[in-house]
Amino acid sequence: MTQPTTAFAPARATSAATPVSTPPALRAVISASRTAIASAALFSLFLNLLMLVPSIYMLQVYDRVLSTGSVPTLLMLTLITTFMFIIFGGLEWLRAQVMIVASMRFDAALGPKVHDAIFNRTIASSGKRTSAQPLEDIDRVRQFVTGAGLFALLDAPWVPIYVALMFVFHPWTGWAAVFSMVVLAGLTVWTELATHHLLQEANRSSMAANQQTASHLRNAEVITAMGMLPRLRERWLRDRSAALESQHRASARAGLIAALSKTYRLTSQSLILGLGAYLAIRREISPGMVIAGSILLGRALAPIDQLIGSWRTMTGARTAYKRLSELLGEYPEPVDSMRLPPIRGEYELDKVVIAPFGARMAVIKELTLKIPVGSQLGVIGPSAAGKSTLLRALLGLNRPHSGTLRLDGAELSQYSRAVLGSAIGYLPQDVELLDGTISENIARFGDIDAEAVVRAARRAGVHEMILALPDGYETRLEGNFTLSAGQRQRVALARALYKDPAVVILDEPNSNLDEAGSTALMRALDELREIGSTVVIVTHRNGVLERADAVLLLVDGKLALHGTPEQVSASLAQRRAQHASAKTATGGA
């Protein structure tokens, strides 16, 4: 049964083929930033009015002071101009501070949403999409908000005012300014056309190289032990070189255009002086207008020149914003639902079909099953039978493509992740503990209930081992301090048992346990039965299966056998006997 891959990812609001509009979470953050942007725009109004001061000063000096030789007039004009420049500096500082605060609020509001969306995407892809690129995208957008690019955009609307003043001086100077602006605008468009695709290609290659490196680091021991590092390094260098080549070509083109832009701007400012001098000789403008016109032209062209210089930052921020919008659109914040009664632990599966991320074929196929409250179910089956996929579905990590999966009568999506997580204990097959103390790991990095931590550790048979560590429960699992595989598994088992969860799901919990650890696991299962927790355990150890209330055999994602341990064992023995008899008969023939 072939299924489209996008159908299996949970909490997806749109498909890949559907254009993603601004998601509500991002829209809310942008709306909250409008006040800061409006304030910055107001500051820009006064700043651009004050930028007229140098032109006015020069105009008065050349046309009034030099013609009259009045030193008091020069002194008064200088004092007023200096005072205006001080105000200008203060307003410039305030505008920068407003945008810095706005960028920090933007990060604080958006960061948690993006952080959670990354985790949701990783869960939906079964761990195949683990890039933290969106967190870097937040930094890119924030840096743009506090950089020269945004201020250039805020200053750009005032450019026509400077051009209008140049028309007041003389039509020729006005048209010269218009021509210069058109040339610089053309250079800006050229920059976009020349670098857009190259920068996109560079980003794709760079992300691919980074994802490969992250995957290689997770398997560093295997790669080093089997001598794969040189070949993998060559693959990384190939993607890295492609990214650097695209970036180099884009930077080279942008640098050339920026150099042309700067050269033209400086040339135009000098030529406007020549034009002004010619008009002054013909007595069509005053000498002061010659200098004032040059200053005004420089101010009119400055925002465009800044836009060209910061074009790479702007395009990077635009691309980052697009990626953030797509991420938050695909994995929106969960909607608060009505609080349901405390979870008891009864599962009902009705014709459930499940496929992991990227799978073209369903892994769990029309599975119908009921797991009563407080029961213990053993799950067995050959490799790739769908055992781990089933566990992920019971955890709410894989949503069924069809059929229904209910916990206490409600679909898992009706529970918030926090409520569901606090009611479930989970021990994965590949155990990873997080940086922090042992007590924090067992307490799931929440408020530490010392009594509950010790009780969980005793149930997992790891209390004495923890006390023997350098700092006991406060031993930090980071840096050079590591636990053995068996110790990690037992600490993770204690984490799963913390605060007596209603549901405990264990995936090969005794794969790394010694005899003492296996004994502790048996004892923990007995105590979980006493407190009424529902247990689902994937294992092939007969000792564990014999204690289960029921055993489920999965074969190719389908329910092959389901019954008491005795019934399943008898059926398997009968099948083996029939298979051996058939093989003997075939051999005899």
C-alpha positions as CSV (number, residue, x, y, z in Angstrom):
1,M,0.0,0.0,0.0
2,T,1.7,3.1,-1.2
3,Q,1.1,6.4,0.6
4,P,2.3,10.0,0.1
5,T,5.0,10.8,2.7
6,T,3.4,14.0,3.8
7,A,0.3,12.2,5.1
8,F,2.2,10.6,8.0
9,A,3.7,13.7,9.6
10,P,1.7,14.9,12.7
11,A,0.4,18.4,13.2
12,R,1.1,19.5,9.6
13,A,-1.0,22.4,8.6
14,T,0.0,22.5,4.9
15,S,1.4,20.2,2.3
16,A,4.7,20.9,0.5
17,A,2.7,21.9,-2.6
18,T,0.6,24.5,-0.9
19,P,2.0,28.0,-0.5
20,V,2.6,28.8,3.1
21,S,1.1,32.1,4.3
22,T,2.3,33.9,7.4
23,P,1.5,31.5,10.3
24,P,-0.4,32.9,13.3
25,A,2.6,32.6,15.7
26,L,4.8,34.6,13.4
27,R,2.0,37.1,12.6
28,A,1.6,37.7,16.3
29,V,5.3,38.4,16.8
30,I,5.4,40.8,13.8
31,S,2.3,42.6,15.2
32,A,4.0,43.1,18.5
33,S,7.0,44.6,16.7
34,R,5.0,47.2,14.8
35,T,5.1,49.7,17.7
36,A,8.9,49.5,17.7
37,I,9.1,49.9,13.9
38,A,6.7,52.8,14.0
39,S,8.8,54.5,16.7
40,A,12.0,53.9,14.6
41,A,10.2,55.4,11.6
42,L,9.3,58.5,13.7
43,F,12.9,58.8,14.8
44,S,13.9,58.5,11.1
45,L,11.6,61.5,10.3
46,F,13.4,63.8,12.7
47,L,16.8,62.3,11.8
48,N,16.3,63.0,8.1
49,L,15.0,66.5,8.8
50,L,18.2,67.1,10.8
51,M,20.2,65.8,7.9
52,L,19.2,69.0,6.1
53,V,21.3,71.0,8.7
54,P,24.7,70.6,6.9
55,S,23.2,71.8,3.7
56,I,21.5,74.8,5.3
57,Y,24.7,75.6,7.2
58,M,26.8,75.6,4.1
59,L,24.2,77.6,2.2
60,Q,24.2,80.3,5.0
61,V,28.0,80.3,5.3
62,Y,28.6,80.8,1.6
63,D,25.7,83.2,0.9
64,R,25.5,85.2,4.1
65,V,28.6,85.0,6.2
66,L,31.2,85.2,3.4
67,S,29.3,88.0,1.6
68,T,28.9,90.1,4.8
69,G,32.1,89.0,6.7
70,S,30.0,88.8,9.9
71,V,31.9,86.7,12.5
72,P,29.0,86.8,15.1
73,T,26.7,85.4,12.4
74,L,29.2,82.6,11.7
75,L,29.5,81.9,15.4
76,M,25.7,81.7,16.0
77,L,25.3,79.5,12.9
78,T,28.0,77.2,14.1
79,L,26.5,76.9,17.6
80,I,23.1,76.1,16.3
81,T,24.5,73.5,13.9
82,T,26.5,71.9,16.7
83,F,23.4,71.7,18.9
84,M,21.4,70.1,16.1
85,F,24.2,67.6,15.5
86,I,24.1,66.7,19.2
87,I,20.3,66.1,19.0
88,F,20.9,64.1,15.8
89,G,23.4,61.8,17.7
90,G,21.0,61.3,20.5
91,L,18.1,60.4,18.2
92,E,20.4,58.0,16.2
93,W,21.3,56.3,19.5
94,L,17.7,56.1,20.6
95,R,16.6,54.6,17.3
96,A,19.3,52.0,17.5
97,Q,18.2,51.1,21.1
98,V,14.6,50.8,20.1
99,M,15.4,48.3,17.4
100,I,17.8,46.4,19.7
101,V,15.1,46.0,22.3
102,A,12.6,45.1,19.5
103,S,15.0,42.4,18.2
104,M,15.4,41.0,21.7
105,R,11.7,40.8,22.2
106,F,11.4,39.2,18.7
107,D,13.9,36.6,19.7
108,A,12.2,36.0,23.1
109,A,8.8,35.6,21.6
110,L,9.7,33.5,18.6
111,G,12.6,31.5,20.0
112,P,10.4,29.1,22.1
113,K,8.0,28.5,19.2
114,V,10.8,27.7,16.8
115,H,12.5,25.5,19.3
116,D,9.4,23.4,19.8
117,A,8.7,23.4,16.1
118,I,12.1,21.9,15.4
119,F,11.4,19.1,17.9
120,N,8.0,18.5,16.3
121,R,9.6,18.3,12.9
122,T,12.3,15.9,14.2
123,I,9.6,13.7,15.7
124,A,7.5,13.8,12.6
125,S,10.5,12.8,10.5
126,S,11.5,10.0,12.9
127,G,14.8,11.8,13.6
128,K,15.7,12.3,9.9
129,R,15.5,16.1,10.0
130,T,17.6,17.2,12.9
131,S,19.0,20.5,11.7
132,A,19.0,23.5,14.1
133,Q,19.1,25.9,11.1
134,P,15.9,27.7,12.2
135,L,17.6,28.9,15.4
136,E,20.3,30.4,13.2
137,D,17.5,31.9,11.1
138,I,16.2,33.8,14.1
139,D,19.7,35.3,14.6
140,R,19.8,36.3,11.0
141,V,16.5,38.1,11.2
142,R,17.4,39.7,14.5
143,Q,20.8,40.9,13.1
144,F,19.0,42.5,10.1
145,V,16.6,44.3,12.4
146,T,19.5,45.9,14.2
147,G,21.7,46.5,11.1
148,A,22.2,49.1,8.5
149,G,19.8,47.5,6.1
150,L,16.6,48.2,8.0
151,F,17.7,51.8,8.8
152,A,18.3,52.3,5.1
153,L,14.8,51.1,4.3
154,L,13.5,53.5,7.0
155,D,15.5,56.4,5.5
156,A,14.6,55.6,1.8
157,P,11.1,57.2,1.9
158,W,12.7,60.6,2.6
159,V,14.9,60.5,-0.5
160,P,12.3,62.3,-2.7
161,I,12.4,65.2,-0.2
162,Y,16.1,65.7,-0.9
163,V,15.5,65.4,-4.6
164,A,12.7,67.9,-4.4
165,L,15.0,70.4,-2.7
166,M,17.5,70.0,-5.5
167,F,14.8,70.8,-8.0
168,V,14.1,74.0,-5.9
169,F,17.8,74.9,-6.4
170,H,17.7,74.3,-10.1
171,P,15.9,71.8,-12.5
172,W,19.3,70.6,-13.8
173,T,20.5,69.6,-10.4
174,G,17.2,67.9,-9.7
175,W,17.3,65.9,-12.9
176,A,21.0,65.0,-12.2
177,A,19.9,63.6,-8.8
178,V,17.0,61.6,-10.4
179,F,19.4,60.2,-13.0
180,S,21.9,59.2,-10.3
181,M,19.1,57.5,-8.3
182,V,17.9,55.5,-11.3
183,V,21.5,54.3,-12.0
184,L,21.9,53.2,-8.3
185,A,18.5,51.6,-8.3
186,G,19.4,49.6,-11.4
187,L,22.6,48.5,-9.7
188,T,20.5,47.3,-6.8
189,V,18.2,45.2,-9.1
190,W,21.3,43.9,-10.8
191,T,22.7,42.8,-7.4
192,E,19.5,40.8,-6.7
193,L,19.4,39.2,-10.1
194,A,23.1,38.3,-10.1
195,T,23.2,36.8,-6.6
196,H,19.8,35.4,-5.7
197,H,20.1,31.9,-7.2
198,L,23.8,31.6,-6.2
199,L,23.0,32.4,-2.6
200,Q,20.1,29.9,-2.6
201,E,22.4,27.2,-4.0
202,A,25.1,28.0,-1.4
203,N,22.5,27.8,1.4
204,R,21.3,24.4,0.2
205,S,24.8,23.0,-0.1
206,S,25.9,24.4,3.2
207,M,22.9,22.9,5.0
208,A,23.5,19.5,3.3
209,A,27.1,19.6,4.5
210,N,26.1,20.5,8.0
211,Q,23.5,17.8,8.2
212,Q,26.0,15.2,7.0
213,T,28.5,16.3,9.6
214,A,25.9,16.1,12.4
215,S,25.0,12.5,11.2
216,H,28.7,11.6,11.1
217,L,29.4,13.0,14.6
218,R,26.5,10.8,16.0
219,N,28.3,7.8,14.6
220,A,31.9,8.9,15.2
221,E,33.0,5.7,16.9
222,V,31.8,3.4,14.0
223,I,33.2,5.8,11.4
224,T,36.6,5.9,13.1
225,A,36.8,2.2,13.9
226,M,36.1,1.1,10.4
227,G,38.3,3.7,8.6
228,M,35.4,5.5,6.9
229,L,36.6,9.0,7.9
230,P,38.7,9.8,4.8
231,R,35.9,8.9,2.4
232,L,33.2,10.7,4.4
233,R,35.5,13.7,4.6
234,E,35.8,13.8,0.8
235,R,31.9,13.8,0.6
236,W,31.8,16.7,3.1
237,L,34.5,18.6,1.2
238,R,32.5,18.1,-2.0
239,D,29.3,19.7,-0.6
240,R,31.4,22.3,1.3
241,S,33.3,23.2,-1.8
242,A,30.0,23.6,-3.8
243,A,28.7,26.0,-1.1
244,L,31.9,28.0,-1.0
245,E,32.0,28.2,-4.8
246,S,28.5,29.5,-4.9
247,Q,29.2,32.0,-2.1
248,H,32.4,33.1,-3.8
249,R,30.7,33.7,-7.1
250,A,27.8,35.6,-5.4
251,S,30.2,37.6,-3.3
252,A,32.4,38.4,-6.3
253,R,29.4,39.7,-8.2
254,A,28.0,41.6,-5.3
255,G,31.5,43.1,-4.6
256,L,31.9,44.2,-8.2
257,I,28.4,45.9,-8.2
258,A,29.1,47.5,-4.8
259,A,32.4,48.9,-6.1
260,L,30.7,50.3,-9.2
261,S,28.0,51.8,-7.0
262,K,30.5,53.5,-4.7
263,T,32.6,54.7,-7.6
264,Y,29.5,56.1,-9.3
265,R,28.3,57.8,-6.1
266,L,31.6,59.5,-5.5
267,T,31.8,60.5,-9.2
268,S,28.3,61.9,-9.2
269,Q,28.9,64.0,-6.1
270,S,31.9,65.5,-7.7
271,L,30.2,66.1,-11.0
272,I,27.3,67.8,-9.3
273,L,29.8,70.3,-7.9
274,G,31.0,71.0,-11.5
275,L,27.4,71.4,-12.6
276,G,26.7,73.7,-9.7
277,A,29.8,75.7,-10.4
278,Y,28.7,76.1,-14.1
279,L,25.3,77.3,-13.0
280,A,26.8,79.6,-10.4
281,I,29.1,81.1,-13.1
282,R,26.0,81.8,-15.1
283,R,24.4,83.3,-12.0
284,E,21.5,80.9,-12.0
285,I,22.2,79.6,-8.5
286,S,24.2,81.0,-5.6
287,P,27.7,79.7,-4.5
288,G,26.1,78.3,-1.4
289,M,23.8,76.2,-3.4
290,V,26.8,74.5,-5.1
291,I,28.0,73.0,-1.9
292,A,24.5,72.4,-0.5
293,G,23.5,70.6,-3.6
294,S,26.4,68.2,-3.4
295,I,25.6,67.4,0.3
296,L,21.9,66.9,-0.6
297,L,22.8,64.5,-3.4
298,G,25.1,62.5,-1.1
299,R,22.3,62.2,1.4
300,A,19.8,61.2,-1.3
301,L,22.0,58.5,-2.6
302,A,23.2,57.2,0.8
303,P,20.2,54.9,1.6
304,I,20.4,53.3,-1.9
305,D,24.1,52.8,-1.5
306,Q,23.5,51.3,2.0
307,L,20.9,48.9,0.5
308,I,23.4,47.7,-2.0
309,G,26.1,47.2,0.6
310,S,23.8,45.3,2.9
311,W,22.0,43.4,0.2
312,R,23.5,40.0,1.2
313,T,22.4,40.5,4.8
314,M,18.9,41.5,3.5
315,T,18.5,38.5,1.2
316,G,19.8,36.2,4.0
317,A,17.2,37.6,6.4
318,R,14.5,37.3,3.8
319,T,15.4,33.6,3.1
320,A,15.6,33.0,6.9
321,Y,12.2,34.6,7.4
322,K,10.7,32.4,4.6
323,R,12.1,29.3,6.3
324,L,10.8,30.3,9.7
325,S,7.4,31.0,8.1
326,E,7.3,27.5,6.5
327,L,8.4,25.8,9.6
328,L,5.8,27.4,11.9
329,G,3.2,26.9,9.2
330,E,3.9,23.2,9.0
331,Y,4.3,22.7,12.8
332,P,2.0,25.3,14.5
333,E,1.6,25.7,18.2
334,P,-0.8,23.1,19.7
335,V,-4.3,24.5,20.4
336,D,-5.2,24.3,24.1
337,S,-8.0,21.8,24.6
338,M,-10.3,21.1,27.5
339,R,-8.5,19.3,30.3
340,L,-9.5,15.6,30.3
341,P,-9.6,13.3,33.4
342,P,-6.3,11.9,34.6
343,I,-5.0,9.2,32.3
344,R,-5.6,5.6,33.4
345,G,-3.8,3.8,30.6
346,E,-6.4,1.9,28.4
347,Y,-5.4,1.8,24.7
348,E,-7.8,0.9,21.8
349,L,-6.5,0.5,18.3
350,D,-9.0,0.0,15.5
351,K,-7.7,-0.8,12.0
352,V,-4.7,1.4,12.5
353,V,-2.4,2.1,9.6
354,I,1.0,3.8,10.3
355,A,4.0,4.7,8.3
356,P,7.1,6.6,9.5
357,F,8.4,9.7,7.8
358,G,9.6,9.1,4.2
359,A,8.2,5.5,4.0
360,R,6.3,4.7,0.9
361,M,4.8,1.6,2.4
362,A,2.8,1.3,5.6
363,V,4.7,-0.4,8.5
364,I,1.7,-1.1,10.7
365,K,-1.2,-2.5,8.7
366,E,-4.8,-2.4,9.9
367,L,-3.9,-3.4,13.5
368,T,-6.8,-3.8,15.9
369,L,-5.9,-4.3,19.5
370,K,-7.0,-3.4,23.0
371,I,-4.7,-3.0,26.0
372,P,-6.6,-2.9,29.3
373,V,-5.7,-0.6,32.2
374,G,-3.0,-2.1,34.4
375,S,-2.2,-4.9,32.0
376,Q,1.3,-5.8,30.7
377,L,1.7,-6.6,27.0
378,G,4.8,-8.1,25.5
379,V,5.5,-7.3,21.8
380,I,7.6,-9.7,19.8
381,G,8.4,-10.1,16.1
382,P,11.2,-10.3,13.6
383,S,13.3,-7.4,12.6
384,A,11.4,-4.6,10.8
385,A,8.1,-6.1,11.8
386,G,6.9,-2.7,13.1
387,K,7.5,-3.1,16.8
388,S,9.2,0.3,17.4
389,T,6.7,2.0,15.1
390,L,3.9,0.7,17.2
391,L,5.6,2.0,20.4
392,R,6.0,5.4,18.8
393,A,2.3,5.4,17.9
394,L,1.4,4.6,21.5
395,L,3.6,7.5,22.7
396,G,1.8,9.8,20.3
397,L,4.9,10.4,18.1
398,N,3.5,8.6,15.0
399,R,-0.1,9.5,14.1
400,P,-2.1,6.9,12.3
401,H,-2.7,7.5,8.6
402,S,-6.1,5.8,9.0
403,G,-7.9,4.0,11.7
404,T,-8.2,5.2,15.3
405,L,-5.9,5.0,18.3
406,R,-7.4,6.0,21.6
407,L,-6.2,6.4,25.1
408,D,-8.9,6.2,27.7
409,G,-11.4,6.8,24.9
410,A,-9.8,9.9,23.5
411,E,-7.5,10.3,20.5
412,L,-4.0,11.1,21.6
413,S,-4.1,14.5,19.8
414,Q,-6.8,15.6,22.4
415,Y,-4.1,15.5,25.1
416,S,-1.5,18.2,25.5
417,R,2.0,17.0,25.1
418,A,2.8,18.0,28.7
419,V,-0.2,16.1,30.1
420,L,0.5,13.0,28.0
421,G,4.3,13.1,28.7
422,S,3.8,13.3,32.5
423,A,1.6,10.2,32.4
424,I,4.0,8.2,30.3
425,G,7.3,6.5,31.1
426,Y,9.4,5.6,28.1
427,L,12.7,3.7,27.8
428,P,13.9,3.8,24.2
429,Q,16.1,1.1,22.7
430,D,19.0,3.6,22.1
431,V,19.4,5.4,25.5
432,E,20.8,8.9,25.6
433,L,21.0,10.9,28.8
434,L,21.1,14.7,28.7
435,D,23.7,17.0,30.1
436,G,22.8,17.7,33.7
437,T,22.8,15.8,37.0
438,I,21.5,12.3,37.5
439,S,18.7,13.6,39.6
440,E,17.7,16.1,36.9
441,N,17.7,13.3,34.3
442,I,15.5,11.1,36.5
443,A,13.2,14.0,37.3
444,R,12.9,14.8,33.6
445,F,14.4,18.2,34.2
446,G,11.4,19.4,36.1
447,D,11.1,20.3,39.8
448,I,13.0,17.6,41.6
449,D,11.0,15.6,44.0
450,A,13.8,13.9,46.0
451,E,11.6,11.2,47.4
452,A,10.2,10.3,44.0
453,V,13.7,10.3,42.4
454,V,15.0,7.9,45.0
455,R,11.9,5.7,44.7
456,A,12.3,5.5,40.9
457,A,16.0,4.7,41.3
458,R,15.3,1.9,43.8
459,R,12.7,0.4,41.5
460,A,15.3,0.4,38.7
461,G,17.9,-1.1,40.9
462,V,20.3,1.8,40.4
463,H,20.1,3.6,43.8
464,E,23.3,2.0,45.2
465,M,25.2,2.5,41.9
466,I,24.3,6.2,42.0
467,L,25.4,6.6,45.6
468,A,28.8,5.1,44.6
469,L,29.4,7.9,42.0
470,P,31.6,10.9,42.9
471,D,28.7,13.2,43.8
472,G,25.9,10.7,44.0
473,Y,22.6,12.0,42.6
474,E,24.3,15.4,41.9
475,T,26.9,13.8,39.5
476,R,26.8,15.7,36.3
477,L,26.6,13.6,33.1
478,E,28.7,15.9,30.9
479,G,32.3,16.6,29.9
480,N,34.6,13.7,30.5
481,F,32.2,11.8,32.8
482,T,30.2,9.1,31.2
483,L,28.3,6.0,32.3
484,S,28.5,2.5,30.8
485,A,25.7,1.4,28.5
486,G,24.2,-0.7,31.3
487,Q,24.3,2.1,33.8
488,R,22.7,4.5,31.3
489,Q,19.9,2.1,30.6
490,R,19.2,1.7,34.3
491,V,19.2,5.4,34.9
492,A,16.9,5.8,31.9
493,L,14.6,3.1,33.4
494,A,14.5,5.1,36.6
495,R,13.5,8.2,34.5
496,A,10.7,6.2,32.9
497,L,9.4,5.1,36.3
498,Y,9.5,8.6,37.9
499,K,6.3,9.5,39.7
500,D,4.5,6.2,38.9
501,P,3.3,7.0,35.4
502,A,0.0,5.5,34.2
503,V,1.7,4.1,31.1
504,V,5.2,2.6,30.8
505,I,6.6,1.7,27.4
506,L,9.9,-0.2,27.2
507,D,11.8,-0.9,24.0
508,E,14.3,-3.8,24.6
509,P,14.9,-2.6,28.2
510,N,17.3,-5.4,29.1
511,S,19.5,-5.3,26.0
512,N,22.4,-3.9,28.0
513,L,21.6,-5.2,31.5
514,D,23.6,-7.7,33.5
515,E,22.0,-10.2,35.8
516,A,21.5,-7.7,38.6
517,G,19.9,-5.3,36.2
518,S,17.6,-7.9,34.7
519,T,16.6,-8.9,38.3
520,A,15.8,-5.2,39.0
521,L,13.8,-5.0,35.8
522,M,11.7,-8.0,36.9
523,R,11.1,-6.4,40.3
524,A,10.1,-3.1,38.7
525,L,7.6,-4.9,36.4
526,D,6.0,-6.5,39.5
527,E,5.8,-3.2,41.3
528,L,4.2,-1.6,38.2
529,R,1.6,-4.3,38.2
530,E,0.9,-3.6,41.9
531,I,0.4,0.2,41.3
532,G,-1.8,-0.5,38.2
533,S,0.4,1.0,35.4
534,T,-0.2,-0.2,31.9
535,V,3.0,-1.7,30.5
536,V,4.0,-2.3,26.9
537,I,7.4,-4.0,26.4
538,V,9.3,-5.1,23.4
539,T,11.5,-8.0,24.3
540,H,12.5,-11.5,23.4
541,R,13.5,-12.6,26.9
542,N,11.3,-15.5,28.0
543,G,11.5,-14.4,31.6
544,V,9.8,-11.1,30.8
545,L,7.3,-12.5,28.4
546,E,6.2,-15.2,30.9
547,R,5.2,-12.4,33.3
548,A,3.1,-10.5,30.7
549,D,-0.7,-10.8,30.7
550,A,-0.7,-11.0,26.9
551,V,1.8,-11.3,24.0
552,L,1.5,-9.7,20.6
553,L,3.4,-11.2,17.6
554,L,3.9,-8.7,14.8
555,V,4.9,-10.0,11.3
556,D,5.3,-7.5,8.5
557,G,3.3,-5.0,10.4
558,K,0.3,-7.2,10.9
559,L,-1.1,-9.0,14.0
560,A,0.1,-12.6,13.6
561,L,-0.7,-13.8,17.1
562,H,-2.3,-12.4,20.2
563,G,-3.0,-14.2,23.4
564,T,-1.7,-15.3,26.7
565,P,2.0,-16.2,26.9
566,E,1.1,-19.9,27.0
567,Q,-1.2,-19.6,24.0
568,V,1.3,-17.7,21.9
569,S,4.1,-20.0,22.9
570,A,2.1,-23.1,22.0
571,S,1.1,-21.6,18.7
572,L,4.7,-20.8,17.8
573,A,5.8,-24.3,18.9
574,Q,3.1,-25.8,16.6
575,R,4.2,-23.6,13.7
576,R,7.8,-24.6,14.2
577,A,6.9,-28.2,14.3
578,Q,4.8,-27.9,11.1
579,H,7.6,-26.0,9.4
580,A,10.2,-28.7,10.4
581,S,7.8,-31.5,9.2
582,A,7.3,-29.8,5.9
583,K,11.0,-29.3,5.5
584,T,11.7,-32.9,6.3
585,A,9.0,-34.1,3.8
586,T,10.5,-31.9,1.1
587,G,13.9,-33.2,1.8
588,G,12.7,-36.8,1.8
589,A,11.0,-36.2,-1.6
